[in-house]
Amino acid sequence: MNQDTSPRWQQRIFFGEWAAGRGDAVPVIEPATGDTLTMLATASAEDVAQAARLATEAQSAWAALPFDRRAAVLRKVAQLLEARAGEINQWNIRECGSIPPKAEWELAATVEQAHMAAAMPMQAIGEIFPSSMPGRRNYWQRVPIGVVGVIAPWNFPILLGLRSVLPALAMGNAVILKPDVQSAICGGLLLAELFEDAGLPKGVLHVLPGGPATGDALVRHPAVKMISFTGSTAVGRQIGETCGRMLKKVALELGGNNAMVILDDADLESAASCAAWGAFLHQGQICMQAGRHIVHRKIAGRYADLLAARAEALVVGNPATGPVHLGPLINDRQATRVAEVVERSVAQGARVLAGGKRDGRFYPATVLADVTPEMPAWDEEIFGPVAPITVFDTDEEAVALVNSSDYGLSAAVHSASISRALALAARLKAGMVHINDQTVNNEFQVPFGGMGISGNGSRFGGPASFEEFCQTQWVSVMDRGIQYPF
């Protein structure tokens, strides 16, 4: 009899051990080819309830472990991420349409996050405050939230899932991770296998792939005390509304329509390079994508020519079969939407300088000139490889154009004058502003997050992770009981 060589995760979900999901089976589709790579088991509302119960039971023992033992597990996770890079990256390429350098960067950044999380348990857990009451000591300390639900996106599924999972575990919480079904292997099941092999106690992490119904069950379950969601603003509004009614902590990292402001004294070769990277990386499927290029009228023509030349040089194709700069968009619906935004904008007067023609799920790097604020390419988050160019005449007009969007995630300003760029940046309603750089930036040790409808003010990374994934408690101590007036 042949021994079954199927991986542990094949058509399974993870409750600390592998089990069949009670949700629908769905195919894992390779975006570049349309081929079915495998079948995926999904979690039902009953599975979510079971995971919440098991996580609640396991959490207190995990939190009570000495800090060095929790840290050791997270260090082992970092080691296994590196050891299994080949398998994880290959799934990222085929499942998500990532080009190999993007997959490799994502995994390397995740390893850094794992090392940072492993250092968290050894940090101070609180402070001592003075008291006006003689003999009283006031301790203010961080304590775990309990069970944290993490709903991760498909575009950077490993990095954006584990940036919540890792610090949540470090702070003594149990976690239920719901990866998107379009990225559930590399962004979920391979990670569950990895945590299991790293020695994480049973029941502390659960991985439940699924669609909107699974996510809704996770958000609504009363034993899940916090939700960390990365995804669209539309879905984030719904999650925020539900959590608000339940008085449940929620961290929302949502969409963006991010602006690159090119002042008249900018280095245009550098600005065009930054713009191409910010607009076209991972087919523009990034919440920080440079979606609005706001360029001074004096240099707009030259900037457009340089950016269009860079766009025309980018190769589009299947990242699993050869070197390309841009892979496929994630699905037919998204490819259709990108094409429609461009077509509607062109019908209103925009000019295509590069790209602009869809080929199935493949869409080339596209540059649009003469874009005005009335066009879809201006006010919609495209989530595709499109760079719309709009002109301005004064710094005040540039600020007004940037701030006219309800989004406020990321922005960039290019100028030879740092003082001028900083003065302009201080007026922008964006959670992150990068001078003489592009909008797609992430450093694990720096708090990350947006303003406006790009999020609810939550921050990930560095010291912000301590506050996001814990709650605080005031404990006062008297050596003897007090005699009050009555």
Sequence and secondary structure as in RCSB ss.txt:
>XXXX:A:sequence
MNQDTSPRWQQRIFFGEWAAGRGDAVPVIEPATGDTLTMLATASAEDVAQAARLATEAQSAWAALPFDRRAAVLR
KVAQLLEARAGEINQWNIRECGSIPPKAEWELAATVEQAHMAAAMPMQAIGEIFPSSMPGRRNYWQRVPIGVVGV
IAPWNFPILLGLRSVLPALAMGNAVILKPDVQSAICGGLLLAELFEDAGLPKGVLHVLPGGPATGDALVRHPAVK
MISFTGSTAVGRQIGETCGRMLKKVALELGGNNAMVILDDADLESAASCAAWGAFLHQGQICMQAGRHIVHRKIA
GRYADLLAARAEALVVGNPATGPVHLGPLINDRQATRVAEVVERSVAQGARVLAGGKRDGRFYPATVLADVTPEM
PAWDEEIFGPVAPITVFDTDEEAVALVNSSDYGLSAAVHSASISRALALAARLKAGMVHINDQTVNNEFQVPFGG
MGISGNGSRFGGPASFEEFCQTQWVSVMDRGIQYPF
>XXXX:A:secstr
       TTTT EESSSEE  SS EEEEE TTT  EEEEEE   HHHHHHHHHHHHHHHHHHHHS HHHHHHHHH
HHHHHHHHTHHHHHHHHHHHH   HHHHHHHHHHHHHHHHHHHHGGGS  EEEE  SSTT EEEEEEE  SEEEE
E  SSSHHHHHHHHHHHHHHTT EEEEE  GGGTIIIIIHHHHHHHHTT  TTSEEE    HHHHHHHHH TT  
EEEEES HHHHHHHHHHHHHHT EEEEE    EEEEE TTS HHHHHHHHHHHHHGGGG STT EEEEEEEGGGH
HHHHHHHHHHHHT  BS TTTS  SB   SSHHHHHHHHHHHHHHHHTT EEEE    BTTB   EEEES  TTS
HHHHS   SSEEEEEEESSHHHHHHHHHTSSEESEEEEE S HHHHHHHHTTS  SEEEETS S    TTS B  
EETTBSS  BSTTHHHHHT EEEEEEE SS      
